Amino acid sequence: MQPSQRISNMNLDGSDGWEVFIRARALIEAGQQITELTIGEHDIRTDPSILKAMHASAMAGNTGYAMVPGMHALRKAIAERITTRTGVPTGFENVMITTGGQAALFAAHTATCDPGDTALYVEPYYATYPSTLRAQNLNARSVPTRARYGFEPQKEDLEPLMREARSLLINSPNNPSGTVYSRQTHEMIANLCKLHDLWLISDEVYDTQVWAGAHFSPRALPDMAERTLVIGSMSKSHAMTGSRVGWIVGPEDMISKLIDLATNTTYGVPGFIQEGALYGLSLGTSFEEKIAAPFRRRRENALDILKKFPAVRAIDPKGAMYLMVDIRATGLTGDEFANKLLDERQIAVMPGESFGASAAGHLRIAMTVEDEKFASALTVLCTFATELAQNAAHV
């Protein structure tokens, strides 16, 4: 018996982009000391007060089947948060709770696209985007971007692909590049979505991690609330990555269809975890700023370090918990450099090629270890790249 074509074609080239990460984890399990700067996992864990709220809820008996759309109180709290942050009137009926942002991405594309439809996503992209779309028999097409534009999409690259597409997935603040799309970019995207009648799926899970400029949700633009689905999550804003609490925000009629989907797939999120999320939201923006503060601080320290190493050029990191750096001066691809760095300096980073061809020759560096260790690892990486660049220049 053979697996379905749908699941077999998830990774068309036989790779999902995680090879360096998997190799690093194997070395760690074998007892090697590896500095891991690969995935977006906070170096702190979920706040004890949130865990206490979960525990109290579970001990009170909130361990049975939860309401599939999510607890009314949690949906209402998220709606109020979004109304305050974006200015778009949002009610609980515009919100569905999901098992993390990843499940929300899958559900959003199930709701907006039929098998065979073209679904677009912008490079550089979070590594699961193309396989999430292919798993639903969609024609997954990436939109190229260029480092000289800070990896913001340009109209001339985007519009030709939109003419035959059904949806467009964007991510700002962006993982992996740290790019925060300007309002002008969002307006350009919105105008094209309306012109070519596309659904816009906006992944905004890093909305609390903005270091320069401001986060802007395209749902706030004229006539976009009716054709935009916003993906949110507690993972990054509240360091609740393992709790798997996310949401979709969209038109009420679309949310009702998504509830039908959830009834037949995830069947909701455990109630005691939702209670923990509700408590986390009640802690307010000051708590979210505290969770984001280490990444803001490390970003500033990183920029100071990078000034000393012209062979390593950073893409302006305006948001998220990552740096994306250009190491093409070494003469190596991102894959080659990342594997060499792991073997020779015991530092694990993600090669840019894991996030699409537009990021080839770059690295994504997660700022997810404590300050001193991060600064030391980044200095070693930059020194290593400088040595390789000097050798390449002499060849």
Residue pairs with C-beta under 8 A, 6 or more apart in sequence:
2 8
6 134
6 135
6 136
6 137
7 135
9 134
10 16
10 131
10 134
10 135
11 131
11 134
12 130
12 134
16 127
16 128
16 131
17 127
17 350
17 353
17 354
17 355
18 127
18 354
20 38
20 335
20 338
20 339
20 342
20 348
20 349
20 350
20 351
20 354
21 38
21 39
21 348
21 350
23 339
23 342
23 348
24 34
24 36
24 38
24 342
24 348
25 36
27 34
27 342
27 346
28 34
28 36
32 346
33 346
34 342
34 346
34 347
34 348
35 346
35 347
35 348
35 369
35 373
35 377
36 348
36 368
36 369
37 347
37 348
37 349
37 365
37 366
37 367
37 368
37 369
37 374
37 377
38 348
38 349
38 350
38 366
39 350
39 366
39 368
40 175
40 236
40 241
40 320
40 321
40 322
40 366
40 368
41 241
41 366
41 368
42 239
42 241
42 291
42 321
42 368
43 294
43 368
43 369
43 370
44 239
44 291
44 294
45 239
46 238
46 239
46 240
46 242
46 243
47 238
47 239
47 280
47 283
47 287
49 279
49 283
50 238
50 240
50 276
50 279
50 280
51 276
53 275
53 276
53 278
53 279
53 280
54 243
54 272
54 273
54 275
54 276
55 272
56 275
57 271
57 272
57 275
57 276
58 272
62 271
62 272
62 275
63 270
63 271
63 272
64 271
65 267
65 268
66 268
66 269
66 270
66 271
66 274
67 268
68 259
68 262
68 263
68 267
68 268
69 75
69 95
69 96
69 97
69 255
69 259
69 262
69 268
70 95
70 96
70 97
70 247
70 268
70 269
70 274
71 97
71 271
71 274
71 275
71 278
72 92
73 278
74 97
74 274
74 277
74 278
74 281
75 92
75 93
75 95
75 96
75 97
75 247
76 91
76 92
77 278
77 281
77 282
78 95
78 97
78 232
78 247
78 249
78 281
79 90
79 91
79 92
79 94
79 95
79 249
80 90
81 281
82 88
82 90
82 95
82 217
82 230
82 232
82 249
83 89
83 90
85 207
85 215
85 217
86 217
86 219
86 220
87 220
88 217
88 219
88 220
88 225
90 249
91 252
93 252
93 255
94 249
94 250
94 251
94 252
94 255
95 247
95 248
95 249
95 255
96 247
96 248
96 255
96 258
96 259
96 262
97 245
97 246
97 247
97 268
97 269
97 274
98 104
98 107
98 245
98 246
98 247
98 248
98 262
98 266
98 269
99 244
99 245
99 246
99 266
99 269
100 233
100 235
100 244
100 245
100 246
101 203
101 205
101 231
101 232
101 233
101 235
101 246
102 128
102 132
102 246
103 244
103 246
103 265
103 266
104 231
104 232
104 233
104 246
104 247
104 248
105 128
105 129
105 132
105 169
105 201
105 203
105 231
106 132
106 135
106 136
107 248
107 258
107 261
107 262
107 265
108 201
108 229
108 231
108 248
108 250
108 258
109 119
109 132
109 133
109 136
109 138
109 167
109 169
109 201
110 136
110 261
111 229
111 254
111 257
111 258
111 261
112 119
112 166
112 167
112 199
112 201
112 229
113 119
113 136
113 138
113 166
113 167
113 199
114 166
115 136
115 137
115 138
116 137
116 138
116 139
117 138
117 139
117 165
117 166
117 167
118 138
118 139
118 141
118 161
118 164
118 165
118 166
119 133
119 138
119 139
119 140
119 141
119 165
119 166
119 167
119 168
119 169
120 141
120 142
120 143
120 158
120 161
120 162
120 165
120 167
120 168
120 169
120 198
121 129
121 130
121 133
121 140
121 141
121 142
121 143
121 168
121 169
121 170
122 142
122 143
122 145
122 153
122 158
122 168
122 169
122 170
122 171
123 142
123 143
123 144
123 145
123 151
123 355
123 356
123 357
123 358
123 359
124 145
124 151
124 174
124 176
124 177
124 324
124 352
124 355
124 356
124 358
124 359
124 362
125 142
125 169
125 171
125 355
125 356
126 171
126 175
126 176
126 203
126 355
127 354
127 355
129 140
129 169
130 140
130 142
133 140
134 140
141 161
141 165
142 356
142 357
142 358
143 153
143 157
143 158
143 161
143 168
144 157
144 356
144 357
144 358
145 151
145 152
145 153
145 154
145 157
145 358
146 154
146 358
147 315
147 326
147 358
147 362
150 177
150 179
150 315
150 316
151 174
151 177
151 179
151 315
151 324
151 358
151 359
152 179
152 181
152 182
152 185
153 170
153 185
153 189
155 188
155 192
158 168
158 188
158 189
158 192
159 192
159 196
162 168
162 192
162 193
162 196
162 198
163 196
165 196
165 198
166 198
166 199
167 198
167 199
167 200
167 201
168 189
168 193
168 198
168 199
168 200
168 201
169 201
169 203
170 181
170 189
170 200
170 201
170 202
170 203
170 218
171 202
171 203
171 204
171 206
172 179
172 180
172 181
172 186
172 202
172 204
172 215
172 216
172 319
173 179
173 180
173 206
173 207
173 209
173 210
173 215
173 318
173 319
173 320
174 180
174 181
174 206
174 319
174 320
175 206
175 320
175 322
176 322
176 324
176 350
176 352
176 354
176 355
176 359
176 364
177 315
177 317
177 322
177 324
177 355
177 359
177 364
178 315
178 316
178 317
178 318
178 319
178 320
178 322
178 323
178 324
179 315
179 316
179 318
179 319
180 210
180 212
180 213
180 214
180 215
180 318
180 319
181 189
181 216
182 213
182 216
183 216
186 216
186 218
186 221
187 221
189 200
189 218
190 200
190 218
190 221
190 224
192 198
193 199
193 200
193 224
193 227
194 223
194 224
194 227
198 227
199 227
199 228
199 229
200 218
200 224
200 227
200 228
200 229
201 228
201 229
201 231
202 217
202 218
202 219
202 228
202 229
202 230
202 231
203 231
204 215
204 217
204 230
204 231
204 232
205 231
205 232
205 233
205 235
205 236
205 237
205 246
206 236
206 319
206 320
206 321
207 215
207 217
207 232
207 237
208 236
208 237
208 288
208 289
208 291
208 292
209 236
209 237
209 292
209 295
209 296
209 319
209 320
209 321
210 318
210 319
211 295
211 296
211 299
211 317
211 318
211 319
212 316
212 318
212 319
213 318
215 319
217 230
218 224
218 228
219 225
219 228
219 230
219 249
225 251
226 251
228 250
229 248
229 249
229 250
229 254
230 248
230 249
230 250
231 246
231 247
231 248
232 246
232 247
232 248
232 249
233 245
233 246
233 247
234 240
234 243
234 245
234 246
234 277
234 280
234 281
235 241
235 243
235 244
235 245
235 246
236 321
237 288
237 291
237 292
238 277
238 280
238 281
238 287
238 288
238 291
239 291
240 276
240 277
240 280
243 273
243 276
243 277
244 269
244 273
245 269
245 273
245 274
245 276
245 277
248 255
248 258
250 258
262 268
280 287
294 367
294 370
294 371
295 320
295 321
295 367
297 371
298 367
298 371
298 374
298 375
299 317
299 323
299 367
301 371
301 374
301 375
302 314
302 317
302 323
302 365
302 367
302 374
302 375
302 378
303 314
303 317
305 375
305 378
305 379
305 382
306 312
306 313
306 314
306 325
306 378
306 382
308 382
309 382
309 383
309 385
309 386
311 327
311 329
311 330
311 382
311 385
311 386
311 389
311 390
312 325
312 326
312 327
312 329
312 381
312 382
312 385
312 386
313 325
313 326
314 323
314 324
314 325
314 326
315 323
315 324
315 325
315 326
315 362
317 323
317 324
321 366
321 367
321 368
322 364
322 365
322 366
322 367
323 364
323 365
323 367
323 378
324 352
324 359
324 362
324 363
324 364
324 365
325 362
325 363
325 365
326 361
326 362
327 334
327 337
327 361
327 362
327 363
327 385
328 361
328 362
329 385
329 389
329 392
330 337
330 385
330 388
330 389
330 392
331 388
331 389
331 392
331 395
332 340
332 361
332 388
333 351
333 353
333 360
333 361
334 351
334 352
334 353
334 354
334 359
334 360
334 361
334 362
334 363
335 351
335 353
337 351
337 363
337 385
337 388
338 348
338 349
338 350
338 351
338 363
340 388
341 347
341 348
341 349
341 381
341 384
342 348
344 384
345 380
345 381
345 384
347 377
347 380
347 381
349 363
349 364
349 365
349 366
349 381
350 363
350 364
350 365
350 366
351 362
351 363
351 364
352 359
352 360
352 361
352 362
352 363
352 364
353 359
353 360
354 364
355 364
363 381
365 378
365 381
367 374
368 374
369 377
